[in-house]
């Protein structure tokens, strides 16, 4: 969370030098080893709030813990996918992931 958009994080978590424990509590990285089911991480690479490094750090922690996951980077997408074709294809990929993961 230390790399997250400062306007949001400091508003809710306080300054990282003062409230360091709040930032640690909000991080999923330390809990990656607890993942029990496959996970799909989707990240818009043009997101200016959640940086790609956040997703990459979590993916690295999942990999180090031997936890199954899929990473889908979306070039040109930000926090929300606004391109109609990309959004439609993303929904198809998410559905495919869920069907395979849930054995439907």
Biopython code that builds the backbone (N, CA, C, O; Angstrom):
import numpy as np
from Bio.PDB.StructureBuilder import StructureBuilder

atoms = [
    (1, "UNK", "N", (0.812, -1.203, 0.000)),
    (1, "UNK", "CA", (0.000, 0.000, 0.000)),
    (1, "UNK", "C", (0.853, 1.263, 0.000)),
    (1, "UNK", "O", (0.341, 2.349, -0.275)),
    (2, "UNK", "N", (2.113, 1.144, 0.297)),
    (2, "UNK", "CA", (2.954, 2.341, 0.343)),
    (2, "UNK", "C", (3.088, 3.002, -1.025)),
    (2, "UNK", "O", (3.382, 4.195, -1.100)),
    (3, "UNK", "N", (2.880, 2.262, -2.095)),
    (3, "UNK", "CA", (3.005, 2.812, -3.437)),
    (3, "UNK", "C", (1.672, 3.285, -4.001)),
    (3, "UNK", "O", (1.626, 3.834, -5.102)),
    (4, "UNK", "N", (0.599, 3.078, -3.266)),
    (4, "UNK", "CA", (-0.737, 3.436, -3.742)),
    (4, "UNK", "C", (-0.905, 4.949, -3.777)),
    (4, "UNK", "O", (-0.139, 5.681, -3.150)),
    (5, "UNK", "N", (-1.899, 5.407, -4.503)),
    (5, "UNK", "CA", (-2.208, 6.824, -4.637)),
    (5, "UNK", "C", (-2.255, 7.498, -3.262)),
    (5, "UNK", "O", (-3.056, 7.112, -2.410)),
    (6, "UNK", "N", (-1.415, 8.485, -3.047)),
    (6, "UNK", "CA", (-1.283, 9.098, -1.718)),
    (6, "UNK", "C", (-2.560, 9.786, -1.243)),
    (6, "UNK", "O", (-2.831, 9.813, -0.042)),
    (7, "UNK", "N", (-3.336, 10.333, -2.150)),
    (7, "UNK", "CA", (-4.572, 11.014, -1.735)),
    (7, "UNK", "C", (-5.506, 10.047, -1.017)),
    (7, "UNK", "O", (-6.061, 10.372, 0.032)),
    (8, "UNK", "N", (-5.673, 8.872, -1.582)),
    (8, "UNK", "CA", (-6.585, 7.900, -0.981)),
    (8, "UNK", "C", (-5.994, 7.290, 0.277)),
    (8, "UNK", "O", (-6.625, 7.295, 1.334)),
    (9, "UNK", "N", (-4.791, 6.767, 0.162)),
    (9, "UNK", "CA", (-4.252, 5.994, 1.276)),
    (9, "UNK", "C", (-4.042, 6.824, 2.534)),
    (9, "UNK", "O", (-4.355, 6.367, 3.634)),
    (10, "UNK", "N", (-3.529, 8.009, 2.392)),
    (10, "UNK", "CA", (-3.279, 8.818, 3.591)),
    (10, "UNK", "C", (-4.587, 9.314, 4.204)),
    (10, "UNK", "O", (-4.656, 9.562, 5.408)),
    (11, "UNK", "N", (-5.606, 9.457, 3.389)),
    (11, "UNK", "CA", (-6.917, 9.861, 3.894)),
    (11, "UNK", "C", (-7.500, 8.794, 4.824)),
    (11, "UNK", "O", (-8.137, 9.121, 5.826)),
    (12, "UNK", "N", (-7.282, 7.532, 4.494)),
    (12, "UNK", "CA", (-7.859, 6.441, 5.281)),
    (12, "UNK", "C", (-6.863, 5.760, 6.215)),
    (12, "UNK", "O", (-7.245, 5.269, 7.277)),
    (13, "UNK", "N", (-5.606, 5.728, 5.832)),
    (13, "UNK", "CA", (-4.615, 4.990, 6.611)),
    (13, "UNK", "C", (-3.674, 5.870, 7.421)),
    (13, "UNK", "O", (-2.949, 5.373, 8.283)),
    (14, "UNK", "N", (-3.679, 7.162, 7.155)),
    (14, "UNK", "CA", (-2.734, 8.046, 7.816)),
    (14, "UNK", "C", (-1.410, 8.054, 7.071)),
    (14, "UNK", "O", (-1.258, 7.389, 6.046)),
    (15, "UNK", "N", (-0.469, 8.798, 7.585)),
    (15, "UNK", "CA", (0.845, 8.880, 6.943)),
    (15, "UNK", "C", (1.607, 7.583, 7.197)),
    (15, "UNK", "O", (1.606, 7.085, 8.323)),
    (16, "UNK", "N", (2.257, 7.024, 6.177)),
    (16, "UNK", "CA", (2.934, 5.734, 6.346)),
    (16, "UNK", "C", (4.048, 5.741, 7.394)),
    (16, "UNK", "O", (4.341, 4.701, 7.984)),
    (17, "UNK", "N", (4.666, 6.885, 7.631)),
    (17, "UNK", "CA", (5.713, 6.940, 8.654)),
    (17, "UNK", "C", (5.137, 6.942, 10.066)),
    (17, "UNK", "O", (5.828, 6.603, 11.027)),
    (18, "UNK", "N", (3.864, 7.327, 10.183)),
    (18, "UNK", "CA", (3.213, 7.400, 11.493)),
    (18, "UNK", "C", (2.352, 6.165, 11.749)),
    (18, "UNK", "O", (2.307, 5.657, 12.869)),
    (19, "UNK", "N", (1.675, 5.688, 10.720)),
    (19, "UNK", "CA", (0.751, 4.559, 10.843)),
    (19, "UNK", "C", (1.238, 3.343, 10.041)),
    (19, "UNK", "O", (0.473, 2.762, 9.272)),
    (20, "UNK", "N", (2.466, 2.974, 10.213)),
    (20, "UNK", "CA", (3.053, 1.873, 9.437)),
    (20, "UNK", "C", (2.261, 0.576, 9.584)),
    (20, "UNK", "O", (2.143, -0.180, 8.620)),
    (21, "UNK", "N", (1.724, 0.308, 10.754)),
    (21, "UNK", "CA", (0.989, -0.943, 10.973)),
    (21, "UNK", "C", (-0.294, -0.995, 10.143)),
    (21, "UNK", "O", (-0.706, -2.075, 9.719)),
    (22, "UNK", "N", (-0.925, 0.147, 9.907)),
    (22, "UNK", "CA", (-2.134, 0.180, 9.083)),
    (22, "UNK", "C", (-1.819, -0.270, 7.653)),
    (22, "UNK", "O", (-2.623, -0.955, 7.021)),
    (23, "UNK", "N", (-0.664, 0.114, 7.157)),
    (23, "UNK", "CA", (-0.264, -0.270, 5.812)),
    (23, "UNK", "C", (0.040, -1.762, 5.734)),
    (23, "UNK", "O", (-0.274, -2.411, 4.737)),
    (24, "UNK", "N", (0.640, -2.297, 6.767)),
    (24, "UNK", "CA", (0.929, -3.731, 6.802)),
    (24, "UNK", "C", (-0.355, -4.546, 6.855)),
    (24, "UNK", "O", (-0.461, -5.577, 6.190)),
    (25, "UNK", "N", (-1.327, -4.098, 7.634)),
    (25, "UNK", "CA", (-2.601, -4.806, 7.762)),
    (25, "UNK", "C", (-3.368, -4.842, 6.452)),
    (25, "UNK", "O", (-4.109, -5.792, 6.200)),
    (26, "UNK", "N", (-3.205, -3.833, 5.616)),
    (26, "UNK", "CA", (-3.940, -3.743, 4.351)),
    (26, "UNK", "C", (-3.306, -4.547, 3.223)),
    (26, "UNK", "O", (-3.920, -4.720, 2.169)),
    (27, "UNK", "N", (-2.118, -5.027, 3.422)),
    (27, "UNK", "CA", (-1.416, -5.730, 2.362)),
    (27, "UNK", "C", (-1.782, -7.211, 2.338)),
    (27, "UNK", "O", (-1.801, -7.873, 3.376)),
    (28, "UNK", "N", (-2.069, -7.716, 1.154)),
    (28, "UNK", "CA", (-2.344, -9.150, 0.984)),
    (28, "UNK", "C", (-1.068, -9.949, 0.755)),
    (28, "UNK", "O", (-1.090, -11.179, 0.818)),
    (29, "UNK", "N", (0.027, -9.276, 0.494)),
    (29, "UNK", "CA", (1.265, -9.961, 0.140)),
    (29, "UNK", "C", (1.690, -10.957, 1.216)),
    (29, "UNK", "O", (2.087, -12.078, 0.897)),
    (30, "UNK", "N", (1.611, -10.571, 2.455)),
    (30, "UNK", "CA", (2.027, -11.458, 3.551)),
    (30, "UNK", "C", (1.092, -12.657, 3.720)),
    (30, "UNK", "O", (1.434, -13.622, 4.404)),
    (31, "UNK", "N", (-0.073, -12.593, 3.103)),
    (31, "UNK", "CA", (-1.055, -13.672, 3.231)),
    (31, "UNK", "C", (-1.153, -14.519, 1.968)),
    (31, "UNK", "O", (-2.038, -15.370, 1.870)),
    (32, "UNK", "N", (-0.281, -14.310, 1.017)),
    (32, "UNK", "CA", (-0.346, -15.031, -0.260)),
    (32, "UNK", "C", (-0.300, -16.539, -0.062)),
    (32, "UNK", "O", (-0.945, -17.280, -0.804)),
    (33, "UNK", "N", (0.444, -16.996, 0.916)),
    (33, "UNK", "CA", (0.578, -18.436, 1.169)),
    (33, "UNK", "C", (-0.733, -19.078, 1.618)),
    (33, "UNK", "O", (-0.850, -20.303, 1.614)),
    (34, "UNK", "N", (-1.706, -18.279, 1.998)),
    (34, "UNK", "CA", (-2.985, -18.798, 2.486)),
    (34, "UNK", "C", (-4.004, -19.034, 1.371)),
    (34, "UNK", "O", (-5.080, -19.578, 1.620)),
    (35, "UNK", "N", (-3.678, -18.634, 0.164)),
    (35, "UNK", "CA", (-4.603, -18.813, -0.949)),
    (35, "UNK", "C", (-4.901, -20.295, -1.138)),
    (35, "UNK", "O", (-3.986, -21.117, -1.191)),
    (36, "UNK", "N", (-6.171, -20.629, -1.237)),
    (36, "UNK", "CA", (-6.567, -22.029, -1.371)),
    (36, "UNK", "C", (-7.057, -22.385, -2.768)),
    (36, "UNK", "O", (-7.011, -23.550, -3.161)),
    (37, "UNK", "N", (-7.524, -21.400, -3.517)),
    (37, "UNK", "CA", (-8.038, -21.658, -4.855)),
    (37, "UNK", "C", (-7.288, -20.792, -5.860)),
    (37, "UNK", "O", (-6.729, -19.755, -5.503)),
    (38, "UNK", "N", (-7.279, -21.225, -7.121)),
    (38, "UNK", "CA", (-6.624, -20.401, -8.144)),
    (38, "UNK", "C", (-7.225, -18.997, -8.196)),
    (38, "UNK", "O", (-8.407, -18.801, -7.911)),
    (39, "UNK", "N", (-6.403, -18.043, -8.558)),
    (39, "UNK", "CA", (-6.795, -16.645, -8.585)),
    (39, "UNK", "C", (-6.407, -16.049, -9.930)),
    (39, "UNK", "O", (-5.360, -16.382, -10.484)),
    (40, "UNK", "N", (-7.245, -15.176, -10.447)),
    (40, "UNK", "CA", (-6.931, -14.458, -11.676)),
    (40, "UNK", "C", (-6.707, -12.999, -11.322)),
    (40, "UNK", "O", (-7.613, -12.326, -10.830)),
    (41, "UNK", "N", (-5.502, -12.512, -11.570)),
    (41, "UNK", "CA", (-5.168, -11.119, -11.335)),
    (41, "UNK", "C", (-5.268, -10.370, -12.659)),
    (41, "UNK", "O", (-4.547, -10.685, -13.606)),
    (42, "UNK", "N", (-6.151, -9.388, -12.731)),
    (42, "UNK", "CA", (-6.354, -8.584, -13.930)),
    (42, "UNK", "C", (-5.933, -7.161, -13.585)),
    (42, "UNK", "O", (-6.384, -6.594, -12.591)),
    (43, "UNK", "N", (-5.063, -6.590, -14.418)),
    (43, "UNK", "CA", (-4.576, -5.255, -14.090)),
    (43, "UNK", "C", (-4.443, -4.382, -15.325)),
    (43, "UNK", "O", (-3.779, -4.752, -16.293)),
    (44, "UNK", "N", (-5.081, -3.218, -15.283)),
    (44, "UNK", "CA", (-4.915, -2.225, -16.338)),
    (44, "UNK", "C", (-3.565, -1.550, -16.177)),
    (44, "UNK", "O", (-3.305, -0.915, -15.155)),
    (45, "UNK", "N", (-2.716, -1.678, -17.162)),
    (45, "UNK", "CA", (-1.352, -1.169, -17.048)),
    (45, "UNK", "C", (-1.264, 0.354, -17.069)),
    (45, "UNK", "O", (-0.221, 0.919, -16.741)),
    (46, "UNK", "N", (-2.358, 1.022, -17.455)),
    (46, "UNK", "CA", (-2.373, 2.488, -17.445)),
    (46, "UNK", "C", (-3.072, 3.043, -16.212)),
    (46, "UNK", "O", (-3.377, 4.234, -16.154)),
    (47, "UNK", "N", (-3.324, 2.197, -15.239)),
    (47, "UNK", "CA", (-3.978, 2.631, -14.004)),
    (47, "UNK", "C", (-3.027, 3.539, -13.236)),
    (47, "UNK", "O", (-1.898, 3.152, -12.935)),
    (48, "UNK", "N", (-3.482, 4.736, -12.923)),
    (48, "UNK", "CA", (-2.624, 5.661, -12.183)),
    (48, "UNK", "C", (-2.906, 5.648, -10.685)),
    (48, "UNK", "O", (-2.300, 6.416, -9.937)),
    (49, "UNK", "N", (-3.814, 4.788, -10.239)),
    (49, "UNK", "CA", (-4.073, 4.611, -8.807)),
    (49, "UNK", "C", (-3.357, 3.373, -8.280)),
    (49, "UNK", "O", (-2.555, 3.451, -7.348)),
    (50, "UNK", "N", (-3.654, 2.254, -8.879)),
    (50, "UNK", "CA", (-3.024, 0.993, -8.501)),
    (50, "UNK", "C", (-1.965, 0.703, -9.556)),
    (50, "UNK", "O", (-2.288, 0.411, -10.707)),
    (51, "UNK", "N", (-0.729, 0.784, -9.169)),
    (51, "UNK", "CA", (0.369, 0.615, -10.113)),
    (51, "UNK", "C", (0.597, -0.858, -10.445)),
    (51, "UNK", "O", (0.312, -1.727, -9.621)),
    (52, "UNK", "N", (1.108, -1.148, -11.641)),
    (52, "UNK", "CA", (1.396, -2.538, -11.992)),
    (52, "UNK", "C", (2.295, -3.241, -10.973)),
    (52, "UNK", "O", (2.193, -4.454, -10.795)),
    (53, "UNK", "N", (3.163, -2.498, -10.311)),
    (53, "UNK", "CA", (4.049, -3.111, -9.318)),
    (53, "UNK", "C", (3.266, -3.747, -8.168)),
    (53, "UNK", "O", (3.736, -4.715, -7.570)),
    (54, "UNK", "N", (2.087, -3.225, -7.850)),
    (54, "UNK", "CA", (1.263, -3.838, -6.807)),
    (54, "UNK", "C", (0.864, -5.253, -7.209)),
    (54, "UNK", "O", (1.014, -6.194, -6.429)),
    (55, "UNK", "N", (0.361, -5.396, -8.418)),
    (55, "UNK", "CA", (-0.044, -6.706, -8.904)),
    (55, "UNK", "C", (1.158, -7.630, -9.030)),
    (55, "UNK", "O", (1.074, -8.815, -8.708)),
    (56, "UNK", "N", (2.278, -7.087, -9.500)),
    (56, "UNK", "CA", (3.472, -7.910, -9.679)),
    (56, "UNK", "C", (4.028, -8.398, -8.345)),
    (56, "UNK", "O", (4.491, -9.535, -8.250)),
    (57, "UNK", "N", (3.990, -7.572, -7.333)),
    (57, "UNK", "CA", (4.462, -7.996, -6.003)),
    (57, "UNK", "C", (3.583, -9.114, -5.440)),
    (57, "UNK", "O", (4.083, -10.079, -4.862)),
    (58, "UNK", "N", (2.274, -8.971, -5.618)),
    (58, "UNK", "CA", (1.372, -10.012, -5.124)),
    (58, "UNK", "C", (1.564, -11.299, -5.920)),
    (58, "UNK", "O", (1.575, -12.389, -5.349)),
    (59, "UNK", "N", (1.714, -11.174, -7.233)),
    (59, "UNK", "CA", (1.966, -12.344, -8.063)),
    (59, "UNK", "C", (3.269, -13.029, -7.652)),
    (59, "UNK", "O", (3.329, -14.257, -7.594)),
    (60, "UNK", "N", (4.309, -12.249, -7.368)),
    (60, "UNK", "CA", (5.588, -12.826, -6.939)),
    (60, "UNK", "C", (5.436, -13.575, -5.615)),
    (60, "UNK", "O", (6.024, -14.640, -5.427)),
    (61, "UNK", "N", (4.643, -13.013, -4.701)),
    (61, "UNK", "CA", (4.415, -13.679, -3.415)),
    (61, "UNK", "C", (3.622, -14.977, -3.613)),
    (61, "UNK", "O", (3.901, -15.984, -2.962)),
    (62, "UNK", "N", (2.647, -14.950, -4.502)),
    (62, "UNK", "CA", (1.884, -16.166, -4.801)),
    (62, "UNK", "C", (2.786, -17.221, -5.428)),
    (62, "UNK", "O", (2.711, -18.397, -5.073)),
    (63, "UNK", "N", (3.626, -16.808, -6.343)),
    (63, "UNK", "CA", (4.554, -17.725, -6.990)),
    (63, "UNK", "C", (5.527, -18.322, -5.979)),
    (63, "UNK", "O", (5.769, -19.529, -5.992)),
    (64, "UNK", "N", (6.084, -17.491, -5.108)),
    (64, "UNK", "CA", (7.016, -17.974, -4.088)),
    (64, "UNK", "C", (6.345, -18.963, -3.141)),
    (64, "UNK", "O", (6.991, -19.875, -2.625)),
    (65, "UNK", "N", (5.046, -18.779, -2.915)),
    (65, "UNK", "CA", (4.303, -19.666, -2.023)),
    (65, "UNK", "C", (3.746, -20.884, -2.761)),
    (65, "UNK", "O", (3.116, -21.749, -2.152)),
    (66, "UNK", "N", (3.977, -20.950, -4.058)),
    (66, "UNK", "CA", (3.488, -22.080, -4.842)),
    (66, "UNK", "C", (1.981, -22.076, -5.028)),
    (66, "UNK", "O", (1.372, -23.136, -5.178)),
    (67, "UNK", "N", (1.378, -20.911, -5.021)),
    (67, "UNK", "CA", (-0.077, -20.801, -5.153)),
    (67, "UNK", "C", (-0.459, -20.524, -6.604)),
    (67, "UNK", "O", (0.125, -19.657, -7.254)),
    (68, "UNK", "N", (-1.450, -21.273, -7.105)),
    (68, "UNK", "CA", (-1.834, -21.120, -8.512)),
    (68, "UNK", "C", (-2.545, -19.800, -8.779)),
    (68, "UNK", "O", (-3.465, -19.408, -8.061)),
    (69, "UNK", "N", (-2.095, -19.133, -9.821)),
    (69, "UNK", "CA", (-2.742, -17.886, -10.225)),
    (69, "UNK", "C", (-2.417, -17.581, -11.676)),
    (69, "UNK", "O", (-1.450, -18.086, -12.247)),
    (70, "UNK", "N", (-3.254, -16.742, -12.245)),
    (70, "UNK", "CA", (-3.107, -16.291, -13.618)),
    (70, "UNK", "C", (-2.987, -14.784, -13.594)),
    (70, "UNK", "O", (-3.682, -14.114, -12.830)),
    (71, "UNK", "N", (-2.113, -14.247, -14.419)),
    (71, "UNK", "CA", (-1.942, -12.802, -14.508)),
    (71, "UNK", "C", (-2.377, -12.354, -15.904)),
    (71, "UNK", "O", (-1.908, -12.879, -16.914)),
    (72, "UNK", "N", (-3.275, -11.382, -15.940)),
    (72, "UNK", "CA", (-3.744, -10.833, -17.207)),
    (72, "UNK", "C", (-3.528, -9.324, -17.211)),
    (72, "UNK", "O", (-4.337, -8.579, -16.659)),
    (73, "UNK", "N", (-2.443, -8.871, -17.830)),
    (73, "UNK", "CA", (-2.220, -7.427, -17.939)),
    (73, "UNK", "C", (-3.059, -6.862, -19.083)),
    (73, "UNK", "O", (-3.194, -7.490, -20.133)),
    (74, "UNK", "N", (-3.618, -5.678, -18.873)),
    (74, "UNK", "CA", (-4.430, -5.032, -19.900)),
    (74, "UNK", "C", (-3.740, -3.746, -20.363)),
    (74, "UNK", "O", (-3.916, -2.697, -19.744)),
    (75, "UNK", "N", (-2.961, -3.816, -21.442)),
    (75, "UNK", "CA", (-2.299, -2.615, -21.958)),
    (75, "UNK", "C", (-3.327, -1.566, -22.367)),
    (75, "UNK", "O", (-4.325, -1.884, -23.014)),
    (76, "UNK", "N", (-3.081, -0.336, -21.993)),
    (76, "UNK", "CA", (-3.963, 0.763, -22.374)),
    (76, "UNK", "C", (-5.191, 0.935, -21.503)),
    (76, "UNK", "O", (-5.913, 1.922, -21.647)),
    (77, "UNK", "N", (-5.444, 0.003, -20.610)),
    (77, "UNK", "CA", (-6.610, 0.099, -19.723)),
    (77, "UNK", "C", (-6.187, 0.735, -18.411)),
    (77, "UNK", "O", (-5.059, 0.554, -17.951)),
    (78, "UNK", "N", (-7.097, 1.474, -17.823)),
    (78, "UNK", "CA", (-6.804, 2.094, -16.537)),
    (78, "UNK", "C", (-7.541, 1.333, -15.439)),
    (78, "UNK", "O", (-7.653, 0.108, -15.499)),
    (79, "UNK", "N", (-8.038, 2.043, -14.447)),
    (79, "UNK", "CA", (-8.730, 1.418, -13.323)),
    (79, "UNK", "C", (-10.020, 0.738, -13.779)),
    (79, "UNK", "O", (-10.438, -0.269, -13.208)),
    (80, "UNK", "N", (-10.638, 1.294, -14.805)),
    (80, "UNK", "CA", (-11.838, 0.716, -15.403)),
    (80, "UNK", "C", (-11.572, 0.446, -16.874)),
    (80, "UNK", "O", (-10.904, 1.229, -17.549)),
    (81, "UNK", "N", (-12.098, -0.663, -17.361)),
    (81, "UNK", "CA", (-11.969, -0.977, -18.781)),
    (81, "UNK", "C", (-13.105, -0.265, -19.508)),
    (81, "UNK", "O", (-14.277, -0.570, -19.287)),
    (82, "UNK", "N", (-12.760, 0.675, -20.367)),
    (82, "UNK", "CA", (-13.782, 1.461, -21.053)),
    (82, "UNK", "C", (-13.957, 1.069, -22.517)),
    (82, "UNK", "O", (-14.961, 1.423, -23.135)),
    (83, "UNK", "N", (-13.006, 0.353, -23.070)),
    (83, "UNK", "CA", (-13.119, -0.069, -24.465)),
    (83, "UNK", "C", (-14.071, -1.262, -24.547)),
    (83, "UNK", "O", (-13.846, -2.293, -23.912)),
    (84, "UNK", "N", (-15.121, -1.112, -25.325)),
    (84, "UNK", "CA", (-16.178, -2.122, -25.378)),
    (84, "UNK", "C", (-15.663, -3.506, -25.760)),
    (84, "UNK", "O", (-16.034, -4.495, -25.129)),
    (85, "UNK", "N", (-14.817, -3.589, -26.781)),
    (85, "UNK", "CA", (-14.298, -4.889, -27.211)),
    (85, "UNK", "C", (-13.425, -5.524, -26.143)),
    (85, "UNK", "O", (-13.511, -6.728, -25.902)),
    (86, "UNK", "N", (-12.588, -4.722, -25.505)),
    (86, "UNK", "CA", (-11.720, -5.239, -24.440)),
    (86, "UNK", "C", (-12.570, -5.734, -23.272)),
    (86, "UNK", "O", (-12.305, -6.804, -22.724)),
    (87, "UNK", "N", (-13.581, -4.970, -22.889)),
    (87, "UNK", "CA", (-14.459, -5.366, -21.786)),
    (87, "UNK", "C", (-15.179, -6.678, -22.099)),
    (87, "UNK", "O", (-15.291, -7.546, -21.234)),
    (88, "UNK", "N", (-15.665, -6.822, -23.325)),
    (88, "UNK", "CA", (-16.362, -8.051, -23.719)),
    (88, "UNK", "C", (-15.419, -9.244, -23.696)),
    (88, "UNK", "O", (-15.781, -10.315, -23.210)),
    (89, "UNK", "N", (-14.211, -9.062, -24.219)),
    (89, "UNK", "CA", (-13.237, -10.157, -24.218)),
    (89, "UNK", "C", (-12.774, -10.485, -22.804)),
    (89, "UNK", "O", (-12.541, -11.648, -22.477)),
    (90, "UNK", "N", (-12.644, -9.473, -21.979)),
    (90, "UNK", "CA", (-12.264, -9.703, -20.592)),
    (90, "UNK", "C", (-13.317, -10.548, -19.888)),
    (90, "UNK", "O", (-12.979, -11.477, -19.155)),
    (91, "UNK", "N", (-14.580, -10.235, -20.104)),
    (91, "UNK", "CA", (-15.655, -11.036, -19.504)),
    (91, "UNK", "C", (-15.584, -12.487, -19.967)),
    (91, "UNK", "O", (-15.808, -13.402, -19.174)),
    (92, "UNK", "N", (-15.274, -12.703, -21.240)),
    (92, "UNK", "CA", (-15.138, -14.076, -21.747)),
    (92, "UNK", "C", (-13.974, -14.800, -21.067)),
    (92, "UNK", "O", (-14.095, -15.964, -20.688)),
    (93, "UNK", "N", (-12.856, -14.106, -20.918)),
    (93, "UNK", "CA", (-11.694, -14.723, -20.267)),
    (93, "UNK", "C", (-11.968, -15.017, -18.798)),
    (93, "UNK", "O", (-11.558, -16.056, -18.282)),
    (94, "UNK", "N", (-12.658, -14.104, -18.127)),
    (94, "UNK", "CA", (-13.018, -14.333, -16.722)),
    (94, "UNK", "C", (-13.967, -15.523, -16.593)),
    (94, "UNK", "O", (-13.814, -16.350, -15.694)),
    (95, "UNK", "N", (-14.945, -15.607, -17.491)),
    (95, "UNK", "CA", (-15.879, -16.733, -17.466)),
    (95, "UNK", "C", (-15.149, -18.046, -17.714)),
    (95, "UNK", "O", (-15.408, -19.041, -17.036)),
    (96, "UNK", "N", (-14.243, -18.053, -18.675)),
    (96, "UNK", "CA", (-13.447, -19.247, -18.965)),
    (96, "UNK", "C", (-12.629, -19.657, -17.739)),
    (96, "UNK", "O", (-12.566, -20.838, -17.396)),
    (97, "UNK", "N", (-12.010, -18.685, -17.086)),
    (97, "UNK", "CA", (-11.225, -18.968, -15.878)),
    (97, "UNK", "C", (-12.113, -19.589, -14.792)),
    (97, "UNK", "O", (-11.738, -20.585, -14.173)),
    (98, "UNK", "N", (-13.279, -18.999, -14.568)),
    (98, "UNK", "CA", (-14.196, -19.513, -13.541)),
    (98, "UNK", "C", (-14.691, -20.912, -13.884)),
    (98, "UNK", "O", (-14.764, -21.772, -13.006)),
    (99, "UNK", "N", (-15.031, -21.152, -15.142)),
    (99, "UNK", "CA", (-15.489, -22.492, -15.533)),
    (99, "UNK", "C", (-14.413, -23.537, -15.300)),
    (99, "UNK", "O", (-14.695, -24.618, -14.784)),
    (100, "UNK", "N", (-13.177, -23.219, -15.677)),
    (100, "UNK", "CA", (-12.072, -24.170, -15.483)),
    (100, "UNK", "C", (-11.772, -24.352, -13.994)),
    (100, "UNK", "O", (-11.548, -25.471, -13.532)),
    (101, "UNK", "N", (-11.770, -23.254, -13.253)),
    (101, "UNK", "CA", (-11.435, -23.307, -11.836)),
    (101, "UNK", "C", (-12.493, -24.029, -11.017)),
    (101, "UNK", "O", (-12.176, -24.777, -10.092)),
    (102, "UNK", "N", (-13.758, -23.796, -11.366)),
    (102, "UNK", "CA", (-14.857, -24.399, -10.606)),
    (102, "UNK", "C", (-15.304, -25.721, -11.214)),
    (102, "UNK", "O", (-16.248, -26.342, -10.725)),
    (103, "UNK", "N", (-14.631, -26.156, -12.282)),
    (103, "UNK", "CA", (-14.972, -27.404, -12.963)),
    (103, "UNK", "C", (-16.428, -27.454, -13.389)),
    (103, "UNK", "O", (-17.117, -28.455, -13.193)),
    (104, "UNK", "N", (-16.886, -26.354, -13.978)),
    (104, "UNK", "CA", (-18.295, -26.284, -14.418)),
    (104, "UNK", "C", (-18.426, -26.854, -15.806)),
    (104, "UNK", "O", (-19.526, -26.888, -16.358)),
]
sb = StructureBuilder()
sb.init_structure("model")
sb.init_model(0)
sb.init_chain("A")
sb.init_seg("    ")
for serial, (resi, resn, name, xyz) in enumerate(atoms, 1):
    if name == "N":
        sb.init_residue(resn, " ", resi, " ")
    sb.init_atom(name, np.array(xyz, "f"), 0.0, 1.0, " ", f" {name:<3s}", serial, name[0])
structure = sb.get_structure()
